[in-house]
Amino acid sequence: MTNMLLNHKKHPHRTRMASPLIGCLTVALSCFSQLAVSAHLEEGELRLLTLNTWKDRFAGGPLVHDFYYNGNYDVILTQENQGRRYINNIRNYLNATQNSLGYYNNNYLGTNGITSRLKGIHESIPMMFNLRRYLNEPHVLRHNLWLPQFITYETDQLPPTTIASVHLNHLVNPKADYYYWFNEPKDARVKQAKALNKWAEKYNAPIIVGGDFNAGDVSERGIPFDQTYPADGSFRGKKDNTPYTFNILKKQFELLQTEQDRELFTHHPAGNERTTWPSRSEEKLLSRYKNWSRVKLDHFIASRPFAKWWAVNNDENDQYLGVLNQTGVASNGISLSDHQAVAHSIKWIGPKIKRYNSTKFSVTFDFEQFGYAPYNFTRNNQRDDIYIGQLADKEGVPILHQLPEDQKKQLFQCSTDTPTLSSFINEYCIDDHRFIAQTRLNGEVLITVDEQDVFGDNNAQIILSNGATLQLTQGANNNEITFYKKFLIEGNTANVIDIDEHLIATFPESHSVQGDGDLVKNGQGHLVINSDHYSVDTIVRNGAVVVNSTINQGTAIRVEAGATLKGYGKLSHVELNSSAILSPGNNSLARLDIMDGLYIENGAIVKVDITTHGESDQIVSTNTSIDLNNAILSINLNDDEARLTGEVSYNIIQSDQHIVGQFSSVETNLKNSSVEVEYTNNSVTLILNKGIL
């Protein structure tokens, strides 16, 4: 890929000899196809590996070269490096291969390393320098959480993403600080997890963290053979095994995993592909560390609110993706480490995200990317990585611990309406989109939303361009959407706002709707224009548009058959097609001013509300004549006809120019009164007489 994020060539059509355990006894077609599959990356995809090297086992030397070559990874995250030897050896080997996979650079901080062939920036500054100061908690040590990072350059396929390598405290008790001889002390694992959360929240950009978290997903240390759920502190004689670390991390991150490597609520057998410790060659470690069971300690996590747009896209035929229980070995058949390596192909499936300024991003939905298929743009991440029993307080302590075990093991549903669970949706599922400064819908895309906050804060901008459709649907708790956003409508093809029935969408007074494009109002819902900076030619195709403001001069509104134009504002240019409805007000009497032209087709409907006291809607036209053109006049008395006394006159249409033509018919809800219409050069008057039919 030229001019893209990746800086590597297509994998050569050749094989490399590997361990018999890898499955390459001979130069076989299976290995050949495996290399081809694992080598070529789709656009918008990252191929990531994490491995705890177990203090440089094999030193990144020849015994592991085949593994790294065959894996063909974009980014390699390593932990427990004893200096730069391991990562330098891997980098130098990959860069020296005859048919290069790309040019690799590396980064090292603490004992963690990053080796990458992507274009970007290596960052070695400890972002969480001095956790006591960073977390502002009195009982935190003055320890640095070493976190080497690599920041990818943004492309049309991938956002600028920070990839970090992490190694958390290894103690049995996740709440205990680490002290050992003259080594630098380490803060408790849960404190480190809090620091990662705070970093992701403050940084507010896409982050992927991979590494050895020394903590499992469903339990802190793996579920023993005699348990089906992690024991908490109430179990006599059993150590607390509550997954505090990930209970905390899941407040700001989501796990990147597949169903094949998801950790289960069970004691895992040896040789499984759901746990990473101990590795296949190091099962004996279980007898040394008796408080630990087989557990997945090595993970990839993605930061919210961006995590919902990352998807694990592993090819099931690729032996170098997933928990590498079979292929994660050196050429002598021994596991690479006491941990199994974990690798995933991570694909960006969200909109294009690029830097807008130093703190915010622009978001673009392009037709080339999304096509005609509807895309639901939402803050609800619909995550599937958190269990009901993991809903926790800020310390990671489960809140619903009293529930039955089988219920606690169920995945939490982000659309649940169960009263005891729905209160957690906002914290775990509704992402903060204030990182968005601008959202662009470009081309004939169809983007569906049910709220305005999905587009960012009240200073954000929405751009509809070249035939885009913004479809507004009724959310679970609302039937109104007020867009406290600036709208820009542009392009040669009309853009569409489609509003569901029973839904009211409003452009408020303080926010502009401008541009050189046209806007089509579709759907049976209402569009209310309160903005005093509305300058977009508009076609009302369905439902109703209510104008309660002054439309910019020269702006045209055309109403098509069956659609309605309402309000009490000042309009510039209005066209009524046959069967279109013009109705001043909106459930109340009002005056509607039309300043630059009212054009009425034969069969259009002018609807006027009146009272028994002589009050009525009014249509006032200036600067142009009106041709009634055999339209239909619809009269609606909105109070009790019995209150009508004698003759009552209503001046319903006025013009400072000429009024020509007449209505072809008058429709009314009156039962016992006559209706007469009088026409003059510049007015239309309605006369009611009670009892005269």
N, C-alpha and C positions, 0 to 999 in steps of 0.2 A: 504494500500500500504506500503510494507516494503521497507526500504532504499530509500524512496521517499521524496518529499518535504512535503507531508501531514503527520501529526502526529495524526491521528484519526482513530477510528474504524468505521466499517460499521454501519449505523444507525439501531437501533433495530426495530423489527417489532411490534411497538406499537404506540398508539396515545396518545395525551395529550389534555385535554379539553381546549378549547379556547373560545373566544368571539363568540356569535351567528353571529356577523358580519363577522367573518372569514369563516363561512360556516360549522362549526362543531357543529351542534345542537345535534348530537348524535355521538357515536363512530361508524362512518360510513366508508364504504369502500372508499369513495372519499377522506376522510382525511388520511386514511391508505395509499392509493397509493400516495397521495401528499407527505407524509413524505418520502416514499421510493424514489420518484423521486428527491425530493429536497436534500436528504441526500448524495447520492452517487455521488462523483465527478469523472469524467473521467480524465484520465491522461492528464496532460498539461492544466488543467483548474483550475481557481481560482474563488471562490464564494465570492463576495465583497458586503458590505453594507455601506452606509453612511447615517448619521442622525444628524441633528442639534437637540440637546436634549432640547432646549429652557430652558436653565439654569436648567438642571437636572429634567425636568418633570418626575415624578414617581420615580426619584432617582435610576433608575436601579433596583427597588424592585420587589416584587412578581407580581404586575400588568402587568409587561412587560416580565416576565420570559418565558411564553408560546411562545411569539413572537420570542424571540431569540433562544429558543430551536427548534421550528419548522422551523425557517429559516436556521439553520445549516450552518452558514457562516464561512468561513475560516478567513476572516479579517473583523473587524467591525471598521469603522471610525466614530468618534463622534466629535461634535463641541459644543461650549458654555458649556463645563463642568465647574462646579464650584468646582474645586479641583478634587481629584481622586475618590470621593465617587461613582459616577455613574459607571465608568468603573470597579472599584474594585468589586462592587456588581454584575455586569454582569459576570465578570471573575470568581468570587467565586461561583456563582450559576452554571455556565456551568461546572466548574471543579468538582462540588459536585453531579451532577446528577448521578443516579444509573447506567445508561448505558451511559458512557461518550461519548461525541462527539469528544473528544480529550483534550489535555491539553493546556489551554489558558494562555498567558502572556499579559501584557499590557504596554503601554508607554504613557507618558503624557507630554505636553509642551504647555505653554501658557494656553489656554482653550481647546485645541484639544487633543483627545485621540486616541489610536490604541489598539485594543484587537485582538490577533491573535493566532491561533493554529498551524501556520506553523513553520517549522524549519528555523531559520534565526537570524538576529541581530537587536535588537531594538536600535535606534539611537535618542538621545535627544539633540544633538548639534544644535543650530539654524544656519542652513546653510547660511541663509541670515541675519546675524548679522549686524545691522547698515546699512540700505538700502542706506543711502547717500554715504557711502564708497563703498558699493557693486555695485551700479549702476553708481557711479561717476558722479552724477548729482547734481548741486548746490542747487536745490530747494527741495530736498528730505529730510524728517525729519530723525532724528537719531533713527529710530524705528526698532525693530527686527520683522521680519516676522516669527512667530513661526510655525514650520513645523515638528512635530514629524514624524519619519520615521521608517519603518520596511524593512529590506533588506533580501530577501529570499535567501536561498542557491541555487546554480545552481544544476540542475539535467539533465538527458537526455531528460526530457519533458519540462522543463522550464528554461529560462535564469535567472541569478541573477537579481532580479527585486526590485527596491526601490518603496515602497508603502507609500504615504504620505497623511496626513490629513490636510486640509487647511480651513481657514475661513477668507474671504476677507472683507474689509471695507464695511459697510452697508449703507453708505450715498446715498441719491437720486442722487447727482452729483458724477459720478465716478471719476472726476478729482479733487475732494475736499479732503483735509486732515481732519482727525477726531480729535476733541478736546472735552472733556467732563469732567468738574470738575477736580478731582484729578486722573482720569484714565490716563493710559499711552496713549499718542497720537498715531494715526495710519496714515500711509501714504495713499494717495489716491489709490483707487482700481486699476486704470490703472498703477500706479507705482508698486504696488504689482504684477500685471500681468507681467510687464516687468521683475521684479526680478525672477519670476518663469521661464520665458523664458530663461533668462541668466543662471540660475541654470541648467536647462535641457541641454542647449547647452554646458556648461563647463563640466558638469558631464559626458555627453556622454555615458550613460548606460540606460538600460530600466527603465522608471519611469512611475508609474501610480499615479496620484493625484486625490483624491476624497474629496468631502466636499461641504460646503456652500460657493459658489462664490459670492453670493449676486448680481448676474448678469445673465440675460437670454441669450439664444443663439441668437435668431433673433431680440430681442430688449433688452435694458438694464433692463427695469422694467416691462415688459409685455405690450401687445398691448391693449389699451382701446377699448371699444365697438364701438367707432365712427371712428376707424382707421383700415386700412388693411395693413399698413406698418409703421414701427416706425418713428415718426416725428423727423426731425433733427432741428438744430438751426434756420432754415429759416422759420419755421412755426410760425406765429404770434399767441401768446396766448397759445402755447403748449410747454411744456418743452422738451428739447432735449432728445430723447429716443434712440439715436444711440447706438448699442451694442459695445461700445468702448472696454470693457474688453475682450470680446471674439474675437473681431477683432484683438486684440493684441495677445491673447493666441494662436490663430490658426496659427500664424506664426511658432510656435515651438511645438505645440501640436495638436492632433486630438481628437475630441469628441468620446467617446465610448457610443453608443446609438443604439437603434433599431428603425425601422419604427413606431412601436407602441408607443414609448415614445418620438419621435421627436417633438420638439416644432414647431408649425405652425404659419404662418403669418395671425393670426386671433385673435379675442378676445375669449378666451377659456371659456366654460361654467363651472359652479360649478360641482364638482364630476368627472372631467375628469382625465385621466391617462397620461397626457402630461406635466402637471405643478406640482410643488412641494410646492408652497406657494400661498395662505395660505392652510393649511391642511383642511380636510373636516370638522373637528370640530371647526375650527377657522376662518370661513368665515367672521365673524364680523370685523376682522382686516382690511378688505378692506375699511371700513368706517373711520377707524382711520388713515390709511396711504393712503391718497387720490392720491398721485402721483404714486402709484403702482397698477398694475393689476395682475390678475393671471399669474404666470410666473414660469418657471423652473429655480430655483436658485441652485439646488443641482445636481452635475454632476460628472462624471468620465472622465478624460482626460489622454491620453497616449502620451509620448514624441516621437518626431521624432528623428532618422529615424526608430525607432522600432515599432511605432504605426501601421504601415501597416501589421504587423504580429500578432496583437491582434485582435480577433473577438469576438463580443458579441454572446454568444451561449445559450441564454435563452430558456428553455423549455416552450412552450406556455401554457402548463398545470400546470406549477409550479406557485402557487399563491404568492410565496415569491421572485419573480424576477420581475424587471421592476419598475415603479413608484407604490408604494404599497398603492394605494388609498383605497383598501378594507381591506387588511390584516395588514396594518401599524397602528394598534390600540392596546391599552391595553386590558386586559380582561374585563374591564368595558365598552368597546365600544368607548372610547374616543381616539382620535388620539394621537400618541406617542409624538407629538410636534406641534408647529405651522407650521412645515415643514412636508411634506410627506417623508418618507424614500424612498431611491432609492437603488436597488440591481441589480447586474448583475453577470452572470456567464461568465467570460472572458477566452477565450481559446487561447493558443499560437498555431498559424498555420504556423509559419515560420520554418526555419532551426534550427538545434541545435546551440545554442550560448553559448560559455563558455569563461571564462577569459583566454587570451593568455599571457598577462602581465599586468602591473598596469594600462595601458592606452588603451589597445586594446583587441579585441576578436577574437576567431576563430569561423568560421561558417562551419557547416557540413550538407550536404544533404545525408542522408542515405537511401538506398533502403528499409529498413524496415519501414521507415516513409513515403516515397513518392511513392514507387512502380514503375511501368512502366509509369505512367501518366506523360506527360511533365509538367515541372514546369518553369514558366517564372520568372527568377531572374532579378529584375529590381530595379532601384532607384526611378522609378515613383510610388508613393504611391496610385495613382488612388483613392484618398480620395473622400468621398461623404458627407462631413460635412460642406462645405463652399459654401456660395451663392455669386453670382456675385456682389451683392450690398455690400458684406463684404470685398471685396478686398480693402485693406487699406494701408495707410502709417504707419510709425513706431509709430504714436500716436493713431492709430486705426481709423483715419478719412477716410471714404470711398473715393476711387479715382474716381469711375465711377458713382458718384451721379447724373449725368445728364441723365442717361439712364431711359427709362420708367419703371414704378414700376413693371410691370409683368416680365420684363427682369431681374431686380435686384433680384427678388424672385426665379429665376432659379438657380439650383445647378451648380456650376462651374465644368466643365469637364476638367480633367487633360490631355486629348488627343485632346483638341480643336485646330482647325487650323484657327479660327476666328482671324483676325489680331489684333483687339482691346483687345483680351483676351489672346492670346497665349504668350504674353510677361510676363504673371504672372505665367506661368507653372513652370519656374525654381525656383521661390521663394516658392511657395506653394506645389509643387508636387514632385520636384526632390530632393530626400533625399541625405544627405552627408554620404557616406559609408567609410570615412577614419577611422572609428572605426575598420575596418576589417584588421587583420594582416595575416590571413590565411583562405582560403576557400578550403574545402575538398568535393569532389564528390565521394561517396563510394558505390560500388555495381552498379547494372545495372540501375541507375537513368538516367533520361534525363532532363538536365537543359539547358534552352534556355536563351541566353543573346544577347543584341544588342550593347554593349559597353564594354570597359575594366574597366571603373571607378567603375562599380558595385562591383568589387572585392577589392576595397580599393586603397590606394596610390601606388606609384611606388616601394615601399619596400615590398609590399604584396606578398604572395605566393599562387599559385593555385596547388592543388593536385588532380590528377585523379587516382582513385584506383579501382581495381577489376571490370573492365568492365563498368566504368562510361562513359556517353556520354555528351560532351559539344557541344551544337548546337549553332552556331553563325548565327544570322539573321541580315538582313539589317535594320538599324534604319531609322527614319524619315529623318535624316539630314546627313547620312554618308553611304559610301560604303566601308569604310576601318576601321579595328580594329587593333590597334597596342598594343600588350600586354607588357606593361612595368612592367612585373611581372616575378617572378621566377616560373617555372613550375617543378613539380615533378610527374613523371609517374611511378606508382608502381602496384604490384599485379600480380597474375598468369593469369588473364584474360585481354585480350587486351582492352585498353581504346580508346575512339573514339572522334575525333574532327570533327564535321559535319558543313560544311561551305556552306551557301546559294549561289546560282548562282549570279554572278555580285558582290560578296563580296570578298574583299582581307583581309586576316588575317595575321599579321606579328609577328614573334618572333624577336625582335630587337637585335642589336649587344651586348648590355651590360647586357642582362638578359639570364640566363641559362635555358635549358630544359634538365633535367637529370632524372635518375631513372632506376630501374631494370625491369620496365614493358614495354609493347609494345604499340605503338600508331598507330591507324588506321585513315587515312584521308578519310572522306566521304564527299559527296556533290560536286556540280559542281563549287564551288568557288575555289579561289587560297589560298594556304598556303605558305607564304614567310618565309624562314629560313635565317635570317641574323645573328643569334646568333653563336658566336664562341665557345659556350659551349653546343653543341647539342650532346647528347649521347644516344638517344632513338631509338631502332629499330622501323622502320616505314613502314607501308603498305599504299601505295597510291591506294585507291580503286576507287575513282572518282575524277573528276576535275584535278587540277594540284598542284604539290609541286614545288616551286622555291627555289633552294639552292644557296645563294650568300655568303656563308661563308665556313669555314673549319669544316667539320663534324668530331667529335672525332673518332680516329682510332678504328676499330672493330664494328662500328655502321652500320647496314645494312638498306638499303632502297629497298623494293620490290614494283614494279609498276605493277598493274593488268590491265587487258584488258580495253581499252578505257581511261585509266588515263594517265597523262603526268608528266614526271620529267624534269624540266628546270633548268636554272641558269648558273652561272659562278664561282661556288665555287669549293671546293675540297671535294669529297665524298670518303667514305671508301669502301663500298661494295654495289654493285648495281645489282639487278636482274630485268630483263624485261620479264614479261610473254607475251604470244602470244597476239598481238594487243595492247600491251602497247607501249607508245611513249617516246623516249628519245630525247630531243631537247635542245641543249646548248643555253644559252642566254634567254632573255625574252623581245622580241620585239627589240633586238639589237644583233649584232654579239658578240660571247663570246667563251671563252675556258672553257671547263668543264673537271676537272681532277678527275680521279677515281684511288684511290691509292692501293686498296687491292682486286680488283676483279670486272669484268664486266661479268655477265652471261646473255646470250640472248637466249630466246626460239624462236623456229621456228614461224615465223609470227609476231614477234615484229617489231616495226617501229623505225628507226633511222632517225630523221628529221634534215636537215642541211640547214641553210640559207647561200646564197652566194651573192656576188656583181659582177658586170661586170669588176671590177678592180682587181680581183684575191683574194679578201678577203673572208673569210668564217668562219663559226663556226668550232670549233675543239673539238674533244674528245681525251684526252690523258690519257692512262692507264699505271700505273707503278706497278712493282712487280708481275704481273700476265699476262698470255696470254689471248687472246680474241678469242672466237669462234663465228663467225658471224651467223652461224647456219641457213642460208637461211632466214635471216630477210629481211625486206623491207627497201630500202633506199629511202627517200623522199627528193627531192631537191627543194628548193624554192628560185628563183631569186627575190630579193627584190628591184631591180630597173629596169630601162627600158632595155629590151633585145636588142634594137636597138643600144645601146652603146657598145655592145660586139664586139670586133675586133679580128679576128684570133682565135688562140688557147689559152686557159687560163686554167692553172692547179691550183688545190686546194688540199692541204694536209689536209684531213678531219678527219682521225683517225691515231693515233700513239700509239705504245706500245714499252716499253723497253724489252718485251718478245715476244713471237710469236703471230702472227695473223693467224688464220686458218679459213677455210670456206669462203664462199662468200655470197653476198646478192642474194636473189632469183629474185628480180626485182628492177627496179628503176622507181620511180614516179617523175614527174617534171612538173612545170608550163611553161617550155620553149616550144616555138612554131616553131622556125626556126633554132634551133641549135641541134647538136648531143651531146650526153652524153656518156662518156666512163669511166669505173671504172677500175683502175689498182691496183693489190694486190701485196704486197711484204711481207717478213717475219714479218716486224714490222711497216707497214704503209698501208693506203688506200688512193689513190689519185683519184680525180675526174678531168676529162679533158673535157672541152667544146670546140666545134668548131662551129663557127657561119656559118650558111648556109649549113652545111653538115648534112644531115639527113639519 
